[in-house]
Amino acid sequence: MTLRRKYALITGGTGALGSAIAQRLTEEGTTVFASYLLEKELALLAEPLRNRLTLVKADVTDESQVVSLYDALLTKAAHIDIVVNTVGGFLPRKPLTEVSMSEWDLMMNINLKSAFLSTREALRRMQGQPYGRIVNISAMVGLSPAAGRAPYAISKAGVSLLTEIVAQEVKGTGITVNAIAPSIIVTPANLTSMPDEDSSKWVKPEEIADLVCYLCSWAAGAITGTTIKAYGGV
């Protein structure tokens, strides 16, 4: 993928999806920084991978912490080439009449605000570079809305729309901005919360990681402003 000597930031890089992407990028020779929020996340990170990452604690829903995160990275790396925003969360299905204000805000903050802040700060620091890659994580329900999923679906639809608009703003610069919309990802949390579902149809984190690597390659330079559906068999 010719990603050697590139510097990447993965927000939520210690999570199930983020760590799979981090693993894949390090295999390509990329220097990877991974943000995390809770100390308990580090205990779940495999030791060989942990030793290859530079871990930085930050709440990526907080503007000042995101700015500080990017400033800190540029004291350790000459430039930021790749940013993958994997921080996110979801709520159980419920009708809009039962959605609380705190639940609504949670989805908008953790899914959309985090992507906005990280994308903005990445672009501010990528300006003038001949190469830059930003990949956001949307969701199947953000493209194909379903009843009972309003806060989550709207926040993820916003991620796709943000991706498309920003790609228009930087088109022709060598910087691309894309999103991936998975269905259900095979993670320990999803397996626990949905034990009766057929997980053989779900998308593996490694499959998304491979797609991220392709989008970050020079070969994918013509692809921008796109949300790629990664639905698997769902």
C-alpha positions in Angstrom: 0.0 0.0 0.0 3.1 2.2 0.1 2.2 3.6 3.5 5.8 3.4 4.8 7.1 6.5 6.6 3.5 7.9 7.0 2.2 9.2 10.3 -1.3 8.2 11.3 -3.7 9.1 14.1 -6.5 6.7 15.0 -9.0 8.2 17.4 -10.3 5.4 19.5 -7.3 3.4 18.4 -7.5 1.1 21.4 -11.1 -0.1 20.6 -12.0 -3.3 18.8 -12.2 -1.6 15.4 -9.5 1.0 16.1 -7.0 -1.6 17.2 -7.6 -3.7 14.1 -6.9 -0.7 11.9 -3.9 0.2 14.0 -2.6 -3.3 13.5 -3.1 -3.2 9.8 -1.4 0.2 9.4 1.6 -0.8 11.4 2.0 -3.9 9.2 2.3 -1.4 6.3 5.1 0.4 8.0 3.0 3.4 9.2 3.9 5.1 12.5 0.6 5.1 14.4 -0.7 7.3 17.2 -3.8 6.1 19.0 -6.0 8.2 21.2 -7.9 6.6 24.1 -10.1 7.9 26.9 -10.3 5.3 29.7 -7.4 3.5 31.3 -9.3 0.2 31.1 -9.1 0.3 27.3 -5.4 -0.2 27.5 -5.8 -3.5 29.3 -7.7 -4.9 26.3 -4.9 -4.0 23.9 -2.7 -6.8 22.8 0.9 -6.3 24.1 2.7 -6.7 20.8 0.5 -4.0 19.2 0.6 -1.8 22.3 4.4 -1.7 22.0 4.2 -0.4 18.4 1.7 2.4 19.1 2.2 5.8 20.6 -0.8 6.2 23.0 -2.3 9.6 23.7 -5.1 10.2 26.2 -7.8 12.6 24.9 -11.6 13.1 25.0 -12.2 13.8 21.3 -15.6 15.3 22.1 -13.9 18.2 23.9 -12.6 20.9 21.5 -9.6 22.0 23.7 -8.5 18.4 24.1 -8.6 17.7 20.4 -6.6 20.8 19.6 -4.0 19.8 22.3 -4.0 16.2 20.9 -3.0 17.4 17.4 -0.5 19.9 18.8 1.1 17.1 20.8 1.4 14.9 17.8 3.2 17.5 15.8 5.9 17.6 18.5 6.5 13.9 17.9 5.9 13.7 14.1 7.0 16.0 11.3 3.5 15.9 9.8 0.2 14.0 10.0 -0.7 12.1 6.9 -3.6 9.8 7.9 -6.4 10.3 10.3 -9.0 7.6 11.0 -11.9 8.5 13.3 -13.3 5.4 14.9 -14.7 6.9 18.1 -18.4 6.2 18.3 -21.2 4.6 20.2 -24.9 3.5 19.8 -28.1 3.3 21.7 -30.6 0.4 22.0 -33.6 0.7 19.7 -36.4 2.9 21.1 -39.1 5.2 19.6 -38.3 8.9 19.5 -40.9 9.6 22.2 -38.8 7.7 24.6 -35.4 9.3 23.7 -34.1 11.6 26.4 -32.1 14.8 25.8 -29.0 13.3 27.3 -29.3 10.3 24.9 -29.7 12.6 21.9 -26.7 14.7 23.0 -24.6 11.6 23.6 -25.0 10.3 20.1 -24.4 13.7 18.5 -21.3 14.2 20.6 -19.6 10.8 20.5 -20.4 10.1 16.8 -20.7 13.5 15.0 -18.9 16.1 17.1 -15.9 13.8 17.6 -15.6 13.4 13.8 -16.1 17.1 13.2 -13.4 18.2 15.6 -10.8 15.7 14.6 -11.5 16.2 10.9 -11.2 20.0 11.3 -8.0 19.9 13.2 -6.5 17.3 10.8 -7.3 19.5 7.8 -5.8 22.6 9.5 -2.5 20.7 9.8 -2.6 18.9 6.4 -3.0 22.1 4.4 -0.3 22.5 1.8 0.7 18.8 1.9 0.7 16.9 -1.4 -0.9 13.9 0.4 -3.5 13.5 3.1 -6.1 10.9 4.0 -9.1 11.2 6.4 -11.4 8.2 6.9 -14.5 8.5 9.1 -16.8 5.7 10.3 -20.5 6.1 9.4 -23.0 3.3 9.7 -25.4 1.3 7.6 -28.4 2.8 9.5 -27.1 6.3 8.7 -27.6 5.5 5.0 -30.7 3.2 5.4 -32.6 4.7 8.4 -34.6 2.3 10.6 -37.4 2.9 13.0 -36.3 3.3 16.6 -32.7 4.4 15.7 -33.2 8.2 15.3 -30.3 9.6 17.4 -27.8 7.1 16.2 -28.9 7.1 12.6 -29.0 10.9 12.4 -25.6 11.3 14.0 -24.1 8.7 11.6 -25.8 10.3 8.6 -24.2 13.5 9.7 -20.8 11.9 9.6 -21.4 10.9 5.9 -22.6 14.4 5.0 -19.7 16.0 6.8 -17.4 13.7 4.8 -19.0 14.7 1.5 -18.9 18.4 2.2 -15.3 18.5 3.5 -14.2 16.5 0.4 -15.6 19.2 -1.8 -13.7 21.8 0.1 -10.3 20.1 -0.4 -10.8 18.5 -3.8 -7.8 18.7 -6.0 -5.4 19.3 -3.2 -4.1 15.7 -2.7 -6.1 15.3 0.4 -9.1 12.8 0.3 -11.9 12.4 2.8 -14.0 9.3 2.8 -16.2 7.3 5.1 -17.0 3.6 5.7 -20.5 2.5 6.7 -20.4 -0.9 8.3 -23.5 -2.9 9.3 -22.8 -4.8 12.6 -19.1 -5.3 13.4 -17.9 -8.4 15.0 -16.7 -7.1 18.3 -16.9 -8.6 21.9 -19.4 -5.9 22.9 -21.7 -6.7 19.9 -21.5 -10.4 20.4 -22.5 -10.0 24.1 -25.3 -7.6 23.5 -26.8 -9.5 20.5 -26.3 -13.2 21.4 -29.2 -14.4 19.3 -28.1 -12.7 16.1 -26.2 -14.6 13.3 -22.8 -13.0 13.7 -21.5 -14.9 10.6 -23.2 -12.2 8.5 -21.5 -9.4 10.3 -18.5 -7.4 9.2 -15.1 -8.3 10.6 -12.9 -5.5 12.0 -10.0 -6.8 9.8 -12.2 -6.4 6.7 -12.8 -2.7 7.5 -9.1 -2.3 8.3 -8.1 -3.6 4.8 -10.5 -1.1 3.3 -9.1 1.8 5.4 -5.6 0.8 4.1 -6.8 0.9 0.5 -8.4 4.3 1.0 -5.2 5.6 2.5 -3.0 4.4 -0.4 -1.9 6.4 -3.4 -4.0 4.1 -5.6 -7.2 5.4 -4.0 -6.3 9.1 -4.7 -9.3 9.5 -7.0 -11.8 8.4 -4.4 -13.0 11.2 -2.2 -16.3 12.3 -0.7 -17.7 8.8 -0.7 -19.3 6.6 2.0 -18.5 3.0 1.2 -21.1 0.4 2.2 -19.5 -2.4 4.2 -22.7 -4.4 5.0 -21.4 -7.9 4.8 -24.3 -10.3 4.8 -26.6 -8.1 6.8 
